Amino acid sequence: MYLEEKFNIKKIIIEILGTLIGAFVMASGVALFLLPNQLSSGGVSGIATITYYLFNIPVGVMILIINVPLFLFAFFKIGKSFFIKSLIGTISLSVFIDMLDRFKPVTQDRFLACVYGGIIIGLGTAILLRTNSSTGGSDLISYLTKKYKPTVRSGEIIIIFDIIVVTLNMIVFKKIEIGLYSAIVIYLMGKVIDIVFEGVDFTKLMFIISDKNEEIAKEIEEKIPRGTTGLYGKGMYTNKEKLILMCAASRRDVSRIKLISKKIDPYSFIIITNSREVVGLGFKKT
């Protein structure tokens, strides 16, 4: 019982620290890259950017003002742990943005700002998601919407909300460039989040069709080494049954497997596709 409580306390501390770190990284991208260049990452921070330039309201303060009614509404709809961490994330993001806004921007080149700002904010967002937390805004709106309409996809809600905010930015600042750059920011944010969660070293899935499958499988196992799986298929043109070898391989193994297959059977037919994730012996453990 004592060990379980100790583990839970340790987990809570790690998640809160992760929330604070993620919020700080996000704030760095907003305050040092996007905000000085009138760019938007969509969501609540995008609305806060507009009010910052129109009414000189600090971005952090506006983020809090917008999120307060959302959190009040969400208090009874989401779990206590998620609510507390999200509240910490939202408040710390607001404080960090207003704190970092006093510093000189890293660059005033809009292209560089949208590239590096998007990457940094995406990294911060990924850290927050890893700790099962958020900074309110579109994430919270998406979560609440799914409570009432479970069939609605979270990604679609966030994208629609971001598009509306970016369009508002273009209308307010009267510059199409801002919308185009902001679109790059949003795209890069999504890609960085994918990389953090799924990694950059995508596994390749290979299908080999040959009359010498046993020889090829044995050679792959001995030389690479990689295991193969035999799948039974049927050629609809020839009306003949065929054994198809399936092999999950890393990128560096692909060319070697191709050489082995073609060396044993020059007429072998090889299909190579990307596999998002492979869990098991020789790959990720979990």
C-alpha positions, 0 to 999 in steps of 0.5 A: 500500500505504501509503495503504491502511494509512493508510486502515485505521488512520484507519477503526479510530480513527474506529470506536473513537471512535464506539464510545466516544461511543455507549457514553457516550451510552447510559450517560447515558440509563441512569445519569441517567434510567432507573436513578434511576427503577427503569426498564429498557431491557431486555437486560443493563442491565435485569438490572443494574438489578435487582441494583443495587436488590436487592444494591447491586451497581454497574450497570457491574460487573454488566454486565461480570460478565454479559458476560464469559462471553458474550464468552469464548464468542463469541471463537471465533465472531465476527470479531476486529474486531467482538470488540475493538470490542464489548469496548471498548464493553462495558467503556466502557459499564460504566465510564461508567454507574458514573461518571455514577451519582454525579451527580444524576439529571436528573429523577425524573418516571418519564414524562419519564425513560422518554421522554428515557432511551429517546431518548438510549439509542436514539441511543447504540445507533444510533451503536454500530451505525453503527460495527459495534460493540455493548455485548454483552448481547442483541445478542451473544446474538442474534448467537450464536444466529444462528450456530447457527440462521440462520433465527431473526430477530435482532429477535425474539431481542432483543424476547423477551429484553427482554420477559423482563427487563422482566417480571422488573423488574415482579416484583422491584419489584412495580409494573406501572407500571415495566413499562409505562414500560419498554415505552415506553423500548424502543419509543422506542429502536427508533424513534430507531434507525430514524430515525438509519438511515433518516431522518425524511423518508420519500419518497412513492410515487405511482401515477396512473391517468388517460386523460391520462397523457402530459399529466400526466407532462409537466407534472410534469416541467416544474413540479416537476420530477420524473420519472415511469415508465409501468407497464402495467396492466389494469383487471379490472372494465373489462377495459381496459389502462391506463398507470399513472404511478409517481412518487417524490416528496418530501412537499412535492411530493405536494400539487403533483403531486395538483393537477397531476393533478386539474387536467388530469384531474379523474377521475384516480385517485391512490394515495399510499404511503410509500417507506422509501428511494429511491436515485438522481437527485434523492434519496439518492446511496447 
